[in-house]
């Protein structure tokens, strides 16, 4: 999924759009398809994959001027892969424009930080950070991962022990983020198949490196209320 307006920070500046597109690589002839738009046009915003498979859009501006704080978008928006629509969420407190970042944390919150530098004045530099708590953190007690392997092999089945096994709806791996210039070049969401037996989940690892490039991932379990665990760190190789 991609959204908003791409820009290189150079003039002439123009109005950002709220357009959204999806690309399904499982189709025989993949092609971009337009879906419902965001509530706000945005440039320089960040998109962050969440443990439940939704995508959070934060920051950005209503035009492509990288330092126009008067054009900053403060309200976050949440995209659902099921409905392919956006919902307007809580607002951040500081303009997050050019060079801002957004990073998923192991506890399911999203860290927003930075903005400015490279061509702007000192008043454009945002040296603070904020935490966004998605709605799933207010839906009750969290499931708990009691243990998970630190390393898994492609195609293997691995155990995840949890007292909440019978209440788990999804298991996911999310690659650790690497955010700059409005892009998280590492993030990747993989929904994993699993079965529950007693106090454990038997989870199927990704089949190969095309699905999951080698490296470190956050492993989340999400219960039937949509509440995620705190992540366990797993190396896939």
C-alpha positions as CSV (number, residue, x, y, z in Angstrom):
1,X,0.0,0.0,0.0
2,X,1.2,3.5,-0.8
3,X,-0.4,6.9,0.0
4,X,-0.1,10.6,-0.4
5,X,2.4,12.5,-2.5
6,X,6.1,11.8,-3.0
7,X,8.4,14.8,-3.2
8,X,12.1,15.6,-3.2
9,X,11.8,18.8,-1.0
10,X,12.8,21.1,-3.9
11,X,10.6,23.9,-5.3
12,X,8.2,24.5,-6.9
13,X,5.9,23.3,-4.1
14,X,2.4,21.9,-4.8
15,X,-0.6,20.6,-2.9
16,X,-0.3,17.1,-1.5
17,X,-3.0,14.5,-2.4
18,X,-4.7,11.9,-0.1
19,X,-4.7,9.2,-2.8
20,X,-4.1,5.5,-1.8
21,X,-3.1,2.6,-3.9
22,X,-2.6,-1.1,-3.3
23,X,-0.6,-3.7,-5.2
24,X,-1.4,-7.4,-4.8
25,X,1.7,-9.5,-5.7
26,X,-0.3,-12.7,-5.5
27,X,-2.2,-11.8,-8.6
28,X,-1.1,-13.3,-12.0
29,X,-0.6,-9.8,-13.4
30,X,0.0,-7.5,-10.5
31,X,-1.1,-3.8,-11.0
32,X,-1.6,-0.8,-8.8
33,X,-5.3,-0.3,-7.8
34,X,-6.7,2.9,-6.3
35,X,-8.6,2.6,-3.1
36,X,-10.3,5.0,-0.7
37,X,-8.3,8.1,0.0
38,X,-7.0,9.4,3.3
39,X,-8.9,12.3,5.1
40,X,-5.8,14.5,4.5
41,X,-3.4,15.0,1.7
42,X,0.1,14.3,2.9
43,X,3.7,14.5,1.9
44,X,6.7,13.5,4.0
45,X,4.4,11.3,6.2
46,X,5.4,7.9,7.6
47,X,3.5,4.6,7.3
48,X,4.0,2.1,10.1
49,X,2.9,-1.6,10.0
50,X,1.2,-2.6,13.3
51,X,1.0,-6.1,15.0
52,X,-2.6,-6.5,14.0
53,X,-1.9,-5.9,10.3
54,X,-3.3,-2.3,10.2
55,X,-1.1,0.6,8.9
56,X,-0.7,3.9,10.8
57,X,-0.1,7.1,8.9
58,X,1.5,9.9,10.9
59,X,2.8,13.4,10.3
60,X,3.4,15.0,6.9
61,X,2.2,18.2,5.3
62,X,-0.6,19.3,3.1
63,X,1.9,20.6,0.5
64,X,5.4,19.6,-0.6
65,X,7.2,22.4,1.2
66,X,9.3,20.4,3.7
67,X,9.4,23.2,6.3
68,X,5.8,24.7,6.1
69,X,4.7,24.1,9.7
70,X,1.4,25.9,9.0
71,X,0.6,23.0,6.5
72,X,1.5,20.2,9.0
73,X,-1.1,17.4,9.4
74,X,-1.4,16.4,13.1
75,X,-4.1,13.8,13.0
76,X,-3.0,10.2,12.5
77,X,-4.9,7.9,10.3
78,X,-5.3,4.1,10.4
79,X,-5.7,1.9,7.3
80,X,-7.4,-1.4,7.4
81,X,-6.3,-4.1,4.9
82,X,-9.7,-5.8,5.3
83,X,-11.8,-2.8,4.4
84,X,-9.1,-0.8,2.5
85,X,-10.4,2.4,4.2
86,X,-8.9,5.0,6.6
87,X,-10.0,6.0,10.0
88,X,-8.9,9.3,11.6
89,X,-7.1,8.8,14.9
90,X,-5.6,10.9,17.7
91,X,-3.3,13.9,16.8
92,X,0.4,14.3,17.5
93,X,1.5,17.4,19.3
94,X,4.4,18.6,17.1
95,X,4.8,19.1,13.3
96,X,6.4,16.0,11.8
97,X,7.5,17.0,8.3
98,X,10.7,16.4,6.4
99,X,13.1,14.0,8.0
100,X,10.7,12.9,10.7
101,X,10.5,9.2,11.7
102,X,8.0,6.7,13.0
103,X,9.0,3.4,14.4
104,X,7.1,0.4,15.8
105,X,8.2,-0.5,19.3
106,X,8.1,-4.0,20.8
107,X,5.3,-3.0,23.2
108,X,3.1,-2.1,20.2
109,X,3.4,1.7,20.6
110,X,4.8,3.9,17.8
111,X,7.6,6.3,18.4
112,X,7.4,9.6,16.4
113,X,10.5,11.8,16.4
114,X,12.4,14.5,14.6
115,X,11.8,16.7,11.6
116,X,13.7,19.5,10.0
117,X,17.4,20.0,9.2
118,X,18.9,20.2,5.7
119,X,17.8,23.6,4.4
120,X,15.4,24.8,7.1
121,X,16.0,27.2,10.0
122,X,16.6,26.2,13.6
123,X,12.8,26.8,14.3
124,X,12.1,24.0,11.9
125,X,14.2,21.4,13.8
126,X,12.0,19.2,15.9
127,X,14.3,17.6,18.5
128,X,11.5,16.0,20.5
129,X,9.8,12.6,20.4
130,X,6.2,11.4,21.0
131,X,4.6,8.0,21.7
132,X,1.4,6.9,20.0
133,X,-0.6,4.2,21.7
134,X,-3.0,2.5,19.2
135,X,-6.5,1.6,20.2
136,X,-5.6,-2.1,20.7
137,X,-3.7,-1.1,23.9
138,X,-7.0,0.0,25.5
139,X,-9.0,-3.2,24.9
140,X,-8.1,-5.2,28.0
141,X,-5.3,-7.4,29.2
142,X,-2.5,-8.4,26.8
143,X,-1.6,-12.0,25.9
144,X,1.9,-12.9,27.1
145,X,4.6,-14.8,25.3
146,X,6.2,-17.0,28.0
147,X,8.9,-18.3,25.7
148,X,9.9,-18.3,22.0
149,X,13.1,-19.5,20.2
150,X,15.7,-16.9,19.6
151,X,16.3,-18.3,16.1
152,X,14.2,-20.2,13.6
153,X,15.0,-21.8,10.3
154,X,13.0,-21.3,7.0
155,X,10.1,-23.8,6.7
156,X,10.5,-25.0,10.3
157,X,7.7,-25.4,12.9
158,X,8.6,-23.7,16.2
159,X,6.9,-23.5,19.6
160,X,5.7,-20.4,21.3
161,X,4.5,-21.0,24.9
162,X,1.7,-18.9,26.2
163,X,-1.0,-19.3,28.8
164,X,-3.3,-17.5,26.3
165,X,-2.9,-20.1,23.5
166,X,-6.7,-20.8,23.2
167,X,-7.4,-17.0,22.8
168,X,-4.8,-16.3,20.1
169,X,-6.3,-15.2,16.7
170,X,-3.1,-14.3,14.8
171,X,0.7,-14.7,15.0
172,X,2.9,-12.2,13.0
173,X,6.5,-11.4,12.3
174,X,7.4,-7.8,11.7
175,X,10.9,-6.9,10.6
176,X,12.8,-4.3,12.6
177,X,12.3,-0.8,11.2
178,X,14.8,1.5,9.5
179,X,13.2,4.8,8.9
180,X,14.4,7.8,6.9
181,X,13.0,10.4,4.4
182,X,9.4,9.1,4.9
183,X,10.3,5.5,4.1
184,X,10.7,2.5,6.4
185,X,12.9,0.4,4.0
186,X,13.0,-2.7,6.2
187,X,9.5,-3.1,7.6
188,X,7.6,-6.2,6.5
189,X,4.6,-7.9,8.0
190,X,4.2,-11.7,7.8
191,X,1.1,-13.4,9.1
192,X,2.1,-17.0,10.2
193,X,-0.1,-20.1,10.3
194,X,-0.3,-21.9,13.6
195,X,-2.1,-24.4,15.8
196,X,-2.8,-24.2,19.5
197,X,-2.1,-27.2,21.7
198,X,-2.5,-26.8,25.5
199,X,-0.3,-24.0,26.6
200,X,1.6,-23.6,23.4
201,X,1.3,-22.5,19.8
202,X,3.0,-24.5,17.0
203,X,4.0,-21.8,14.5
204,X,5.0,-22.2,10.9
205,X,8.1,-20.2,10.0
206,X,8.3,-18.4,6.6
207,X,9.2,-20.7,3.8
208,X,12.2,-18.9,2.3
209,X,14.2,-15.7,2.1
210,X,11.9,-14.2,-0.6
211,X,9.1,-14.1,2.0
212,X,11.4,-13.1,5.0
213,X,14.9,-11.8,4.3
214,X,17.3,-13.1,6.9
215,X,17.6,-11.0,10.0
216,X,15.8,-10.0,13.2
217,X,12.1,-9.8,13.6
218,X,9.5,-9.0,16.3
219,X,7.2,-11.9,16.9
220,X,3.7,-10.8,18.1
221,X,0.7,-12.9,19.2
222,X,-2.7,-11.1,19.0
223,X,-5.8,-12.3,20.8
224,X,-9.4,-12.4,19.7
225,X,-10.0,-8.9,21.1
226,X,-7.2,-7.6,18.8
227,X,-4.8,-7.0,21.6
228,X,-1.1,-7.8,20.9
229,X,1.5,-9.2,23.2
230,X,4.8,-7.5,23.9
231,X,7.1,-8.8,21.1
232,X,9.7,-11.5,21.4
233,X,12.8,-11.1,19.2
234,X,13.4,-13.9,16.7
235,X,16.2,-14.2,14.1
236,X,15.1,-15.8,10.9
237,X,17.8,-17.5,8.8
